Amino acid sequence: VVVAEQDERRRRQLHPHEFDDRRQKIITGSRVTFPRLIFTFCMIVFGGNVVAQTLITIPSTVSTLDLLTRASTKLHPRTIDAAALKGTDYDGRWTLIQNKVTLQYAEILPTEPISAIGSQTVSLNESDKILWTSALWLRTGSPVVLAEAKRRTLNLASWSPSGTTSYTQNDQAGRYVARGLALAYDWLYGQFTPTERALILSAISPRVDQILSNSGTYGLNNGLVLDAWPYNSHGWNTLGFAAVICTALSGEGAVYDQCFANTVPRYLSRATPWGGNDGGFANGTSYAGYGFPWGEFLHWGMLNQAIGVNMWQTLWAQNYINYIAYFLPPGAPSGLFGDDTENKYATVWATQARGYSGNNPSPLANWYTKNLTIGILEQLGRLLAPQQDVSVIPTALPSGTPHGIHIPSIGWVAMHSDLGNPLRNSVYFKSSPYGSFNHSHADQNSFVIHAGGKSLAIDSGYYDSYGSPHWKAWYKATRAHNAITFDGGQGQMYETMAAKGKITQFGNTTAHDLVTGDATVAYGGTLTKAVRSMVYLRPNTLVVFDSLASATPRTWEWNIHSLSQMTPDPLNPSRNIKINQGGTLLCVRQVTGPSVAFNQTNLFTVAPTGTYPAQWHGTFSSLVKSTTALFVTVLEVGCGNTPLTVVGTGDSRTVTMLGKNLSFNVNAVTVSTVPVSAPKITGASQKK
């Protein structure tokens, strides 16, 4: 459903942040209704695709009022299990917090930021200090720690709700302040005087009104905004904050009770709008790492404690480990597929792992946590997660764990030589129904290759800022990825879920994986066919088959990007190149297809703002325009130059190498073993 496209563009120009795509509409199968809260699934419809999400089921005998009553009648602290905080300190988190709080005593309390720009940082920092200090008091009962927690809470409450940390001026700052104050109110309730409690509530109430209003860029309009377009990433995150704030403060006034009714049922309706039951998150690994440990991993435990609804039991939560373990495995040199994924955030990934496995332990989750660093001990989602004795967890990957995976709801595939080996070879592929919207890029049917802890075939560009000239002209565009463009870098549609791809085939065996993606729709009618099939022959060989067509003759472009300058093969410089990244090699051979020329540059169409290392962008471009093209490309980690043959006509090709026949056609690929001929028996050795 297309709604007010011109108004959409105008508002995005005024607010160049992560604005929701209003063409998307949610249709629910058994929606949240009042007063009954039975919901079993919802269907999110976009671009003609339907993703059915099975949700936790709250019995039909439970109403919104029932849940509100559970929360409002529960004694404080209601959002945290104080007794659980007193368990064994396996990883030293509470020793660290005690040391940090001791240093806080001498600090001058921060004043309200002068500017709303960047005020979310100081707001988060101060809120975190309040909450880890309050949690330490619940653990120790120390009067000195209590005095520090109260000192900081009352100072934060003095910041103006209409000032630089208001939700209307900076949504992230506003929700951090409101959540910090609400949880401190809950956790320290009996330690505040009635006058102090009234002061804290007076600082929170206007911020809650701002969150639920229909004004500003991210006002939720009592949740109705997210009913119409759930892909408002800031709005969805805020919904979780509001649900926890108003659960903690339920019973303290009509504003909080109404907020509870408008936010908690909606928040419980699904784990995330960005993926299905399979645990996927389409907005990229970096925004998953920023979002869930600081949001859901914290909020779910608090809601479960207060109202007895455990979002960790949803299928999405149970399967999210597959997303992080396969797409951010131990030793990964970067994130994948989306904004800010060119960086290695090992500490953030480890923090996420600890928060996840503490709440949702499993053999795979425990292995993942065991093989990462200790993470950020004071991060609240990790700090308040149940503790694990990681020392007793085996280091080895659980037996029988496959080395490849497909997450259908987001159209992502990971294929590893050995998931359990941090020096593994890894091939990642994407063809997603979420298109190029928000933090996703116009990169359907693209791939990334890592080997030995190094990035070989990369997603190029730098996340200098959301909506920057570089972000628009290069970083988010198809030409920045290992994907197909035409006629000088033209590619897929920009900033829309309509630029979708689709995984049409996936297969996993111990010897090989295969995948086919169809990105035709993503090109918005400029191409009539854009299908890519890949076979990964473990441990180091990838064969890629591209079938392309257009009603208009095109110059076809096969793109490859790297951190280092590529070296053309002197014997065949137009078709074969080598990437050498710190001694780890990747050779690329165009073994059949149109006549091409290879060119590379270390320039962007628009450079990022700031100073960044150079990257190299290579393109195999067809020399003659045509309406169709077939490319067969072989990529080998280690550059073994494995012998092969290619035969076929029309839209079909069969590549024979490493004892396998890889049979490609426009729609799929099959793999078979080359028959072994019986040796001929001659001469004296013949049977008499």
C-alpha positions in Angstrom: 0.0 0.0 0.0 1.5 3.3 -1.1 0.8 6.1 1.3 1.8 9.7 0.7 5.1 9.2 -1.0 5.7 12.9 -1.5 5.0 13.6 2.2 7.3 10.7 3.1 10.2 12.2 1.1 9.6 15.7 2.6 9.5 14.4 6.2 12.7 12.3 5.6 14.4 15.5 4.4 13.4 17.3 7.5 14.3 14.4 9.8 17.1 12.4 8.1 17.0 9.5 10.5 15.7 6.0 10.4 12.2 6.9 9.2 9.6 4.3 8.7 8.6 3.2 5.2 4.9 4.0 5.1 4.2 1.7 2.1 4.3 -1.2 4.5 1.2 -2.3 6.2 0.7 -4.9 8.9 -2.2 -7.3 8.7 -2.7 -9.4 11.7 -4.2 -12.9 11.9 -5.5 -12.8 15.5 -4.5 -9.3 16.6 -4.1 -7.8 20.0 -7.6 -6.9 21.1 -9.0 -5.4 24.2 -9.8 -6.6 26.7 -8.7 -10.2 25.7 -5.1 -10.9 24.9 -5.1 -14.1 23.0 -2.8 -13.8 20.0 -1.2 -16.8 18.2 0.3 -15.3 15.0 0.5 -12.2 12.9 1.2 -11.9 9.2 3.6 -9.2 8.1 2.9 -8.5 4.5 5.5 -6.7 2.4 6.3 -6.8 -1.3 3.9 -9.7 -1.8 5.7 -11.9 0.8 3.9 -13.1 3.9 5.9 -14.1 7.0 3.8 -15.9 9.6 5.1 -15.5 13.1 4.0 -17.9 15.8 3.9 -16.0 19.1 3.6 -16.8 22.7 0.0 -17.5 23.6 -1.6 -15.7 26.5 -4.7 -17.6 27.6 -8.0 -16.0 26.5 -8.9 -15.7 30.1 -6.2 -13.2 30.6 -7.1 -9.6 29.8 -5.1 -6.4 29.6 -6.6 -5.5 33.0 -5.4 -8.8 34.4 -1.8 -8.0 33.3 -2.1 -4.5 34.6 -3.3 -5.8 37.9 -0.4 -8.3 38.1 2.0 -5.5 37.7 0.4 -2.8 39.8 -0.3 -5.0 42.8 3.2 -6.5 42.9 5.4 -5.1 45.6 8.5 -3.1 44.7 10.9 -3.9 43.3 8.7 -5.6 40.7 10.9 -5.5 37.6 14.0 -7.2 39.1 14.6 -10.3 41.2 16.7 -8.9 44.0 17.4 -12.3 45.5 18.9 -13.5 42.2 21.4 -10.7 42.3 23.1 -12.2 45.3 24.3 -15.4 43.5 27.9 -16.4 42.9 29.9 -13.8 40.9 31.5 -16.2 38.4 32.8 -13.6 36.0 33.7 -10.7 38.4 30.9 -8.4 37.2 30.0 -7.2 40.7 33.5 -6.7 41.7 33.8 -4.4 38.7 30.6 -2.6 39.6 31.7 -2.1 43.2 35.0 -0.5 41.9 33.1 1.7 39.5 30.7 2.9 42.1 33.5 3.6 44.6 35.0 5.9 41.9 31.6 7.6 41.4 31.5 8.9 44.9 33.9 11.7 44.2 32.3 12.7 40.8 30.6 16.0 40.3 27.0 15.2 39.2 26.4 16.1 35.5 24.2 18.9 34.6 21.6 18.8 31.8 23.3 18.8 28.4 23.5 22.1 26.6 22.5 20.7 23.2 20.1 18.0 22.2 22.6 16.8 19.6 24.5 13.9 21.3 22.5 14.2 24.5 21.6 10.5 24.3 25.2 9.6 25.2 25.3 11.5 28.5 21.7 10.4 29.2 22.6 6.7 28.7 25.8 7.0 30.8 24.1 8.6 33.7 21.1 6.3 33.6 23.4 3.3 33.5 25.3 4.6 36.6 22.0 5.0 38.5 20.9 1.5 37.6 24.1 -0.5 38.2 24.5 1.4 41.5 20.9 0.6 42.5 21.4 -3.1 41.5 24.6 -3.1 43.6 22.6 -1.9 46.6 20.0 -4.6 46.1 22.9 -7.1 46.2 24.8 -5.7 49.1 22.5 -3.5 51.2 25.3 -1.0 51.6 24.0 2.4 52.9 26.9 4.2 51.1 25.9 2.6 47.8 22.2 3.5 48.4 23.1 7.1 49.1 25.0 7.3 45.8 22.1 5.7 43.9 19.7 8.3 45.4 22.0 11.2 44.8 22.2 10.4 41.1 18.5 9.6 40.7 17.4 12.9 42.2 19.9 14.8 40.1 18.6 13.2 36.9 15.1 13.9 37.9 16.0 17.6 38.0 16.7 17.7 34.3 13.9 19.4 32.4 11.4 17.1 30.7 11.1 19.7 27.9 14.8 20.4 27.6 17.6 18.9 25.6 16.9 15.4 26.9 13.2 15.5 26.1 11.8 12.8 23.9 10.7 15.4 21.3 14.2 16.8 21.0 16.2 13.6 21.1 14.1 10.4 21.3 17.0 8.2 22.5 17.9 10.6 25.3 14.3 10.9 26.4 13.7 7.2 26.7 17.0 6.6 28.5 16.2 9.2 31.1 12.6 8.0 31.6 13.6 4.4 31.9 16.5 5.1 34.3 14.2 7.1 36.6 11.4 4.6 36.4 13.6 1.6 37.3 15.3 3.5 40.1 11.9 4.4 41.5 10.9 0.7 41.4 14.2 -0.7 42.7 14.7 1.9 45.5 11.0 2.6 46.2 11.0 2.2 50.0 14.2 4.2 50.3 12.7 7.4 48.8 10.5 9.7 50.9 7.1 10.5 49.5 8.3 13.9 48.5 11.2 12.4 46.6 8.9 9.9 44.9 6.6 12.6 43.8 9.5 14.6 42.4 10.7 11.6 40.3 7.2 10.9 39.0 6.9 14.5 38.0 10.0 14.2 35.9 8.8 11.0 34.2 5.2 11.7 33.4 5.8 14.5 30.8 8.3 12.2 29.1 5.8 9.4 28.9 3.3 11.8 27.5 5.8 12.8 24.8 6.4 9.1 23.9 2.7 8.4 23.5 1.8 11.6 21.7 1.2 12.0 18.0 3.7 14.8 17.7 7.4 14.8 16.8 9.2 12.4 14.5 8.9 9.4 16.8 5.7 9.9 18.8 3.9 6.5 19.1 0.3 7.9 19.1 -0.5 5.4 21.8 0.9 2.7 19.7 -1.2 3.3 16.6 1.8 4.4 14.6 3.3 0.9 14.9 0.0 -0.8 14.1 0.1 0.9 10.7 3.9 0.6 10.0 5.8 -1.6 12.3 9.2 -1.0 10.6 9.8 2.3 12.4 13.0 1.1 14.0 13.3 3.9 16.6 9.6 3.6 17.3 9.7 -0.1 17.9 12.7 0.3 20.2 10.8 3.0 22.1 7.8 0.7 22.5 10.0 -1.6 24.6 11.2 1.2 26.8 7.7 2.5 27.3 6.4 -1.0 28.2 9.0 -1.4 30.9 8.6 2.2 32.2 4.8 1.8 32.6 5.0 -1.7 34.1 7.4 -0.4 36.7 5.1 2.6 37.5 1.7 0.9 37.0 -0.7 2.0 39.7 1.0 5.3 40.2 -1.4 7.3 38.0 -3.7 7.1 35.0 -0.9 8.2 32.6 1.1 5.0 33.5 -1.9 2.7 33.5 -3.0 3.9 30.1 0.5 3.7 28.8 0.7 0.1 30.0 -2.5 -0.8 28.2 -1.3 0.8 25.0 2.3 -0.5 25.0 2.6 -3.8 26.8 0.2 -5.9 24.7 1.7 -4.5 21.5 5.2 -5.1 22.7 4.4 -8.7 23.6 2.8 -9.3 20.2 6.1 -10.1 18.5 9.8 -10.3 19.4 10.8 -8.0 16.5 9.3 -6.8 13.2 12.6 -7.5 11.4 12.5 -11.3 11.2 10.4 -14.4 11.7 10.4 -17.4 13.9 13.7 -18.5 12.6 15.5 -15.8 14.7 16.6 -13.5 11.8 17.1 -9.8 12.0 17.1 -8.1 8.6 18.5 -4.7 9.7 22.1 -6.1 9.9 24.3 -7.6 12.5 25.5 -4.2 13.9 22.1 -2.9 14.7 21.2 -6.2 16.2 24.2 -5.9 18.5 23.3 -2.3 19.4 19.7 -3.0 19.9 19.0 -6.3 21.7 21.5 -6.3 24.6 20.5 -2.7 25.4 16.8 -3.3 24.8 15.0 -6.6 24.6 17.5 -8.6 26.6 16.9 -6.2 29.5 13.2 -5.6 29.0 12.1 -9.2 28.6 13.5 -10.2 32.0 11.8 -7.2 33.6 8.4 -7.9 32.1 8.6 -11.6 33.0 9.5 -10.7 36.6 6.6 -8.2 36.8 3.7 -9.9 34.8 4.9 -13.4 34.2 5.1 -13.3 30.4 8.4 -14.7 29.2 9.4 -13.4 25.8 12.5 -15.6 25.9 10.1 -18.5 25.2 9.2 -17.2 21.7 10.5 -19.1 18.8 12.3 -16.0 17.6 14.2 -15.7 20.8 15.0 -19.5 20.9 16.4 -19.3 17.3 18.2 -16.0 17.5 21.4 -17.9 18.5 21.5 -19.2 15.0 21.7 -15.7 13.6 24.5 -14.6 15.8 26.5 -17.8 15.9 26.5 -18.3 12.1 26.8 -14.6 11.0 29.0 -13.4 13.8 31.0 -16.5 14.6 34.1 -16.4 16.9 37.0 -14.9 14.9 34.8 -13.0 12.4 36.6 -9.9 11.1 33.5 -7.8 10.5 29.7 -7.7 10.7 27.4 -8.5 7.8 24.8 -6.9 5.5 23.8 -3.4 6.6 24.9 -0.2 8.1 28.1 -0.1 10.2 28.9 -3.8 9.5 32.4 -3.0 8.0 33.7 -2.8 11.6 34.6 -5.6 14.1 32.8 -5.1 17.3 34.1 -8.1 19.2 33.3 -6.7 22.6 29.7 -5.9 21.7 29.3 -9.3 20.1 30.6 -11.0 23.3 28.3 -8.8 25.5 25.4 -9.9 23.4 26.4 -13.5 23.7 26.7 -13.4 27.5 23.3 -11.7 27.8 21.7 -14.3 25.5 23.2 -17.5 26.9 22.6 -16.4 30.4 18.9 -16.1 29.7 18.6 -18.8 27.1 21.3 -21.4 27.5 21.7 -24.2 24.9 24.7 -26.2 23.7 25.2 -23.8 20.7 24.7 -20.7 22.8 27.0 -21.9 25.5 29.7 -22.8 22.9 29.3 -19.4 21.3 29.7 -17.6 24.6 32.7 -19.8 25.6 34.6 -18.8 22.5 34.2 -15.1 22.7 35.7 -12.5 25.1 34.1 -11.6 28.4 32.3 -8.6 27.0 31.2 -5.4 28.7 30.6 -6.5 32.3 28.7 -3.4 33.3 26.3 -3.4 30.3 22.9 -3.8 31.9 21.6 -6.5 29.6 24.6 -8.6 30.5 25.0 -7.4 34.1 21.5 -8.5 35.0 21.4 -11.7 33.0 21.6 -15.0 35.0 25.2 -15.9 35.6 26.9 -18.9 34.0 30.0 -20.7 35.1 31.7 -20.5 31.6 34.7 -22.4 32.8 32.8 -25.7 32.7 31.5 -25.2 29.2 33.2 -27.3 26.5 35.2 -25.3 23.9 34.4 -27.6 21.0 31.4 -27.0 18.8 28.5 -29.4 19.7 28.6 -32.6 17.8 26.4 -32.7 14.7 26.1 -28.9 14.3 25.8 -28.1 10.6 28.3 -25.8 9.1 25.8 -24.0 6.9 22.4 -22.3 7.5 19.6 -20.5 5.8 17.4 -18.1 7.7 14.4 -17.8 5.4 12.5 -14.9 6.9 15.4 -12.5 6.1 16.9 -14.3 3.1 20.4 -14.8 4.6 22.7 -17.8 4.1 26.0 -18.7 5.8 28.3 -21.4 4.6 31.4 -22.2 6.6 34.3 -24.6 6.2 34.1 -25.4 9.9 31.9 -23.3 12.2 34.0 -24.4 15.2 37.3 -23.2 13.8 38.0 -19.4 14.2 40.3 -19.6 11.2 37.5 -21.0 9.0 36.6 -20.0 5.5 33.1 -18.4 5.3 30.8 -17.4 2.5 27.8 -15.3 3.2 24.9 -14.7 0.8 21.9 -12.4 0.9 18.6 -12.1 -1.1 16.2 -10.5 1.3 12.4 -9.7 1.3 13.3 -6.6 3.4 14.9 -5.0 0.4 17.0 -1.9 0.8 14.9 -0.2 3.5 16.3 1.5 6.6 19.7 0.0 7.6 19.6 -2.6 4.8 21.4 -2.0 1.5 20.5 -2.5 -2.1 22.6 -5.7 -2.1 20.3 -8.6 -3.1 22.2 -11.6 -4.5 25.4 -10.3 -3.1 28.1 -12.2 -1.2 30.9 -11.7 1.3 33.9 -14.0 1.9 36.0 -14.2 5.0 39.0 -16.5 5.5 41.5 -17.0 8.4 40.0 -14.1 10.3 40.4 -11.7 7.3 38.0 -10.0 5.1 38.6 -10.9 1.4 35.5 -10.1 -0.6 33.9 -7.2 1.3 30.8 -5.0 1.4 32.5 -1.7 0.7 32.1 1.9 1.9 32.0 3.4 5.4 29.1 4.3 7.7 30.1 7.9 8.2 26.5 8.8 9.2 23.0 7.8 8.5 21.7 9.5 5.4 25.1 11.1 4.5 26.0 11.9 0.8 28.4 8.9 0.9 25.7 6.6 2.4 23.3 7.6 -0.3 25.6 7.6 -3.3 27.8 4.7 -2.5 27.5 2.8 0.8 23.9 1.7 0.3 24.1 1.3 -3.5 24.4 -2.0 -5.4 27.7 -1.0 -6.9 29.3 -1.0 -3.4 28.7 -4.7 -3.0 29.7 -8.0 -4.6 26.7 -7.9 -6.9 25.5 -7.3 -10.4 25.2 -3.8 -11.9 24.9 -2.5 -15.5 25.6 0.5 -17.7 28.0 2.3 -15.4 27.0 1.2 -11.9 23.2 1.2 -12.2 21.7 -1.3 -9.7 18.8 -2.0 -7.4 16.1 0.3 -6.1 17.2 2.5 -3.1 15.6 2.7 0.4 12.6 0.6 -0.1 11.3 -2.9 0.8 10.2 -3.2 -2.8 13.8 -3.8 -3.7 13.4 -7.4 -2.5 15.3 -10.6 -3.2 14.2 -14.2 -2.6 16.1 -17.3 -1.7 14.6 -20.0 -4.0 16.9 -22.9 -3.1 19.2 -23.9 -0.3 20.9 -27.2 0.4 23.4 -28.2 3.1 25.6 -31.3 3.2 28.9 -32.1 4.9 30.8 -31.7 1.6 29.0 -28.7 0.0 26.3 -26.1 0.3 24.3 -24.6 -2.5 22.0 -21.6 -2.8 20.0 -19.8 -5.5 18.7 -16.2 -5.1 16.4 -14.3 -7.4 16.9 -10.5 -7.3 15.0 -9.6 -10.4 12.3 -7.6 -8.6 15.0 -5.5 -6.8 16.0 -3.9 -10.1 12.6 -2.3 -10.4 11.9 -3.4 -13.9 15.2 -2.5 -15.5 16.1 -6.2 -15.7 13.9 -9.1 -16.6 16.1 -11.7 -14.9 18.8 -11.5 -12.2 19.3 -15.0 -10.7 22.5 -16.1 -9.0 23.3 -19.6 -7.9 26.3 -20.6 -5.8 27.9 -23.8 -4.8 30.4 -23.8 -1.9 32.7 -26.9 -2.1 34.3 -27.2 1.3 36.7 -26.0 2.4 37.8 -23.3 -0.1 36.0 -23.2 -3.4 33.0 -21.2 -4.5 31.4 -21.4 -7.9 29.0 -18.6 -8.9 26.5 -18.7 -11.8 24.7 -15.6 -12.9 21.8 -15.6 -15.3 20.9 -12.0 -16.4 18.4 -10.5 -18.9 17.0 -7.2 -19.9 14.6 -5.9 -22.6 17.3 -3.3 -23.3 20.9 -4.2 -24.3 23.2 -3.6 -21.4 26.8 -3.5 -20.4 26.9 -6.1 -17.7 29.1 -5.6 -14.6 30.3 -8.2 -12.1 31.6 -6.4 -9.0 34.2 -7.5 -6.5 35.5 -5.4 -3.6 38.5 -5.8 -1.3 40.6 -4.0 1.3 43.7 -4.3 -0.8 44.5 -3.6 -4.4 43.8 -6.6 -6.6 46.3 -8.2 -8.9 45.3 -9.2 -12.4 46.7 -12.4 -13.7 49.4 -11.5 -16.3 48.4 -14.4 -18.5 44.7 -13.4 -18.5 44.3 -10.0 -16.9 40.8 -9.3 -18.1 39.3 -12.4 -16.5 41.4 -13.5 -13.6 42.5 -11.5 -10.5 44.0 -12.2 -7.1 43.2 -10.6 -3.7 46.0 -10.8 -1.1 44.9 -9.6 2.3 47.8 -10.0 4.7 49.0 -13.2 3.1 45.5 -14.8 2.8 44.7 -15.2 -0.9 41.5 -15.2 -2.9 41.6 -15.9 -6.6 38.7 -15.0 -8.9 38.4 -16.6 -12.4 35.7 -15.6 -14.9 35.7 -19.1 -16.5 32.9 -18.4 -19.0 30.6 -15.6 -20.0 30.7 -12.5 -22.2 34.0 -10.9 -23.2 35.0 -8.6 -20.4 37.5 -6.0 -19.3 38.6 -5.7 -15.7 39.1 -2.4 -14.0 39.6 -1.3 -10.5 39.8 1.9 -8.5 40.2 3.0 -4.9 37.8 6.0 -5.3 34.2 6.3 -4.3 31.6 8.1 -6.3 31.2 10.3 -3.2 33.8 10.0 -0.5 32.8 9.5 3.2 33.2 12.3 5.6 36.3 11.7 7.7 39.5 9.7 7.3 39.2 6.0 6.4 41.5 3.3 5.0 41.4 2.9 1.2 39.3 0.1 -0.3 39.4 -1.3 -3.8 36.5 -1.8 -6.2 36.9 -4.1 -9.1 34.5 -4.6 -12.0 34.4 -7.2 -14.8 32.5 -5.3 -17.5 31.1 -6.8 -20.7 32.7 -5.3 -23.9 29.5 -5.6 -26.0 26.0 -4.6 -25.0 23.5 -7.5 -24.9 20.1 -8.4 -23.7 21.3 -11.5 -21.9 24.4 -12.7 -20.1 25.6 -15.8 -18.3 28.7 -15.6 -16.0 30.4 -18.6 -14.4 32.9 -17.5 -11.8 35.2 -19.6 -9.6 36.6 -18.1 -6.4 39.2 -20.1 -4.5 40.7 -19.2 -1.1 44.4 -20.0 -1.3 44.4 -19.8 -5.1 44.7 -23.5 -5.9 43.8 -22.9 -9.6 41.8 -26.2 -9.5 41.4 -27.8 -13.0 37.8 -27.7 -14.3 35.7 -28.0 -17.4 32.5 -26.1 -18.4 30.0 -27.3 -20.9 26.5 -26.3 -21.8 24.2 -24.3 -24.1 21.4 -21.8 -23.7 20.7 -21.0 -20.0 22.5 -24.1 -18.6 26.1 -24.8 -17.7 27.8 -27.7 -16.0 31.0 -27.2 -14.2 33.1 -30.3 -13.4 35.8 -29.9 -10.7 36.9 -31.6 -7.5 35.0 -34.7 -8.4 31.7 -33.0 -8.7 29.3 -32.0 -11.5 27.7 -28.6 -10.7 24.7 -28.3 -13.1 23.4 -24.8 -13.3 20.3 -23.5 -15.0 18.3 -20.3 -14.8 16.3 -21.5 -11.7 18.5 -23.8 -9.7 21.7 -25.8 -9.3 22.3 -29.5 -8.6 25.4 -31.2 -7.5 26.4 -34.8 -8.3 29.5 -36.9 -7.9 31.5 -37.6 -11.1 31.2 -41.4 -11.7 34.4 -43.3 -11.3 35.1 -45.5 -14.3 36.2 -49.1 -13.6 39.8 -49.7 -14.6 40.2 -51.7 -17.8 41.8 -55.2 -17.3 44.3 -56.1 -20.0 47.1 -58.5 -20.8 48.3 -61.1 -18.3 46.1 -59.7 -15.5 42.9 -60.7 -17.3 40.9 -63.3 -15.5 41.4 -66.7 -17.1 
